[in-house]
């Protein structure tokens, strides 16, 4: 996927989770942050960010914040991108062969999963999580406690119990990482639920992304350590 009208800027501040102030040339701008996570290790004053100028006159902000540099690493921060990228990956046939049906926002029990897929006799629920937290080449999820994430994992186990396949896919919004693991220090209940889900038969996988300021593409598999 591509982002037109991208420019580099210098991050100044994030007064709330929805907006950021940045310096674009000599002008201070306000950009919509397309990620409601904490991202405290990314959005630090002086960081180079990449903003997209939007052409919708009805918007409150003229820009979206798309990506940020952390040292030499470029990280995409668009929380909508992982689902879009993984949908394209499903269509390519590289993840599941012989797909005959893809449904987004598929309801099961008290949850909605990102995708429901049919391929021959296979009936599969898939939940996608975007990952932007990195420490020494190790990528972690979540960056803040997520009871919703725990609920999704428990519902995926219920899918297994009722005869479906169930997958959780972590789309890592950067590349050149060592491995993925749950962020037990931030939310131990999520790590416990993820390990229990894998034990119950939920497939746990991770993919990285090739990131440029104005584009994003699914890369290759990343090792998962639980």
C-alpha distance (Angstrom), angle and dihedral (degrees) to the residues before:
residue distance angle dihedral
X1 . . .
X2 3.78 . .
X3 3.79 136.1 .
X4 3.81 115.7 -149.6
X5 3.80 123.4 -153.5
X6 3.83 96.6 30.8
X7 3.81 121.6 168.2
X8 3.82 133.1 175.5
X9 3.81 117.9 -116.1
X10 3.80 139.3 168.5
X11 3.79 117.4 -107.7
X12 3.79 114.6 -125.7
X13 3.80 109.9 169.2
X14 3.80 145.8 -25.4
X15 3.81 107.3 -141.6
X16 3.80 91.1 -179.3
X17 3.78 137.0 0.2
X18 3.81 93.7 -92.7
X19 3.80 103.3 52.5
X20 3.78 140.6 41.0
X21 3.77 132.2 -165.6
X22 3.80 115.5 -137.7
X23 3.79 139.4 169.2
X24 3.80 112.6 -117.7
X25 3.77 105.9 -174.7
X26 3.80 103.6 -50.4
X27 3.81 94.1 -25.7
X28 3.80 126.4 92.8
X29 3.79 108.5 -139.0
X30 3.79 136.2 -174.6
X31 3.80 116.6 -131.6
X32 3.78 131.9 -171.3
X33 3.83 110.1 -117.2
X34 3.80 107.1 -134.6
X35 3.79 91.8 -156.6
X36 3.82 124.3 65.1
X37 3.82 93.3 -166.0
X38 3.79 120.4 111.3
X39 3.84 95.1 -104.1
X40 3.82 88.7 176.0
X41 3.80 92.5 150.0
X42 3.82 90.2 53.6
X43 3.78 107.0 39.3
X44 3.77 100.3 59.0
X45 3.81 123.4 145.6
X46 3.78 110.7 -87.0
X47 3.80 95.8 23.9
X48 3.80 116.9 138.0
X49 3.79 110.1 -115.9
X50 3.78 132.6 179.1
X51 3.78 118.9 -132.6
X52 3.78 130.6 -167.7
X53 3.78 119.3 -141.9
X54 3.80 109.8 -135.8
X55 3.78 124.4 -151.9
X56 3.81 99.6 -150.0
X57 3.83 107.6 115.5
X58 3.82 91.1 -161.8
X59 3.81 93.4 63.8
X60 3.78 120.6 106.0
X61 3.82 90.0 -139.4
X62 3.79 128.1 40.1
X63 3.80 94.5 -148.8
X64 3.80 142.3 53.1
X65 3.80 121.1 -152.3
X66 3.81 105.4 -128.8
X67 3.81 109.7 167.6
X68 3.79 143.2 3.0
X69 3.79 135.9 -156.5
X70 3.79 117.8 -126.1
X71 3.80 104.5 -172.9
X72 3.80 105.2 -54.8
X73 3.81 92.7 -21.1
X74 3.81 123.0 97.9
X75 3.81 114.7 -150.9
X76 3.78 125.7 -168.9
X77 3.82 111.2 -137.6
X78 3.81 101.0 -172.3
X79 3.81 104.3 122.2
X80 3.81 90.8 -163.3
X81 3.79 92.9 56.5
X82 3.84 99.9 77.0
X83 3.82 93.4 61.0
X84 3.78 92.6 45.0
X85 3.79 92.0 47.4
X86 3.79 93.7 46.5
X87 3.80 91.7 47.9
X88 3.81 88.6 56.2
X89 3.81 88.1 46.9
X90 3.81 90.3 53.7
X91 3.80 91.0 49.8
X92 3.80 90.2 52.1
X93 3.81 90.7 61.0
X94 3.80 92.6 -130.6
X95 3.80 94.6 118.7
X96 3.83 102.9 37.2
X97 3.81 125.1 15.7
X98 3.77 123.3 -136.5
X99 3.80 100.0 16.2
X100 3.80 113.1 -177.2
X101 3.81 99.6 170.9
X102 3.79 137.4 28.0
X103 3.80 120.9 -178.3
X104 3.80 122.6 -178.3
X105 3.81 123.6 -146.4
X106 3.79 92.0 17.8
X107 3.79 116.0 -171.8
X108 3.80 122.1 -133.2
X109 3.79 122.0 166.2
X110 3.77 108.2 -44.5
X111 3.80 95.1 -20.7
X112 3.77 140.9 73.4
X113 3.77 116.2 -140.9
X114 3.77 123.3 -155.3
X115 3.80 94.6 -118.0
X116 3.77 142.6 11.6
X117 3.80 113.5 -163.3
X118 3.78 133.5 -172.1
X119 3.80 121.9 -162.7
X120 3.78 114.2 169.0
X121 3.79 106.2 -53.9
X122 3.80 92.1 -15.8
X123 3.81 118.1 107.4
X124 3.79 111.9 -172.0
X125 3.80 136.4 -177.2
X126 3.82 114.8 -159.0
X127 3.80 129.1 -168.8
X128 3.83 117.7 -165.0
X129 3.80 124.2 -155.0
X130 3.79 124.7 -171.7
X131 3.81 116.8 -138.5
X132 3.82 124.3 -154.4
X133 3.83 101.8 151.7
X134 3.81 115.3 102.2
X135 3.80 132.3 171.9
X136 3.82 120.3 -179.5
X137 3.79 91.4 -24.9
X138 3.82 93.7 -48.4
X139 3.80 115.0 115.7
X140 3.79 120.7 -148.8
X141 3.78 139.9 -169.7
X142 2.97 134.1 -123.7
X143 3.81 112.1 27.8
X144 3.82 89.3 -167.7
X145 3.83 133.3 21.7
X146 3.81 111.2 -75.1
X147 3.78 118.3 -169.5
X148 3.80 87.2 173.9
X149 3.80 89.1 59.3
X150 3.81 91.3 51.1
X151 3.80 89.9 50.1
X152 3.80 91.1 51.4
X153 3.80 91.3 53.2
X154 3.80 92.6 50.0
X155 3.80 90.5 48.7
X156 3.80 89.9 50.9
X157 3.80 87.9 56.9
X158 3.81 87.8 53.3
X159 3.81 88.4 53.3
X160 3.81 88.8 56.6
X161 3.80 90.8 48.4
X162 3.81 90.2 53.7
X163 3.79 94.4 51.3
X164 3.81 103.0 -95.0
X165 3.78 128.6 120.0
X166 3.79 113.9 -114.6
X167 3.80 129.0 -161.2
X168 3.78 135.2 -179.8
X169 3.80 113.7 -159.8
X170 3.80 122.4 -165.0
X171 3.81 110.2 -155.9
X172 3.80 107.0 -159.0
X173 3.79 109.3 -149.5
X174 3.82 94.4 -146.7
X175 3.82 138.1 41.1
X176 3.81 140.9 -129.0
X177 3.80 93.6 55.7
X178 3.79 128.1 149.4
X179 3.80 103.3 -138.1
X180 3.80 144.6 -40.2
X181 3.78 126.6 -109.7
X182 3.82 136.7 164.6
X183 3.79 115.4 -93.6
X184 3.80 97.5 -116.5
X185 3.79 92.6 167.3
X186 3.81 91.9 61.3
X187 3.81 100.5 34.8
X188 3.82 115.0 6.5
X189 3.82 91.7 177.7
X190 3.80 90.2 63.3
X191 3.80 91.8 52.1
X192 3.79 90.8 48.3
X193 3.80 91.4 48.9
X194 3.82 91.7 48.0
X195 3.79 92.9 51.7
X196 3.82 90.8 46.2
X197 3.78 90.4 49.7
X198 3.80 92.4 52.2
X199 3.80 90.3 48.4
X200 3.80 89.0 52.0
X201 3.80 91.2 53.6
X202 3.79 104.8 -91.3
X203 3.80 110.1 144.7
X204 3.82 110.6 -124.4
X205 3.79 115.4 -163.5
X206 3.80 140.1 156.5
X207 3.80 134.6 -153.5
X208 3.79 128.0 -170.5
X209 3.80 127.0 -144.1
X210 3.76 135.8 -132.3
X211 3.80 102.7 -125.5
X212 3.78 129.9 -161.1
X213 3.80 125.7 164.4
X214 3.80 91.5 -102.4
X215 3.80 102.9 29.4
X216 3.78 146.7 37.0
X217 3.81 132.4 -161.3
X218 3.79 134.9 177.0
X219 3.80 110.7 -103.2
X220 3.78 127.7 -176.8
X221 3.77 141.7 -48.4
X222 3.80 119.9 -68.9
X223 3.80 123.3 -153.7
X224 3.80 115.8 -105.3
X225 3.79 119.6 -144.4
X226 3.78 116.7 -171.0
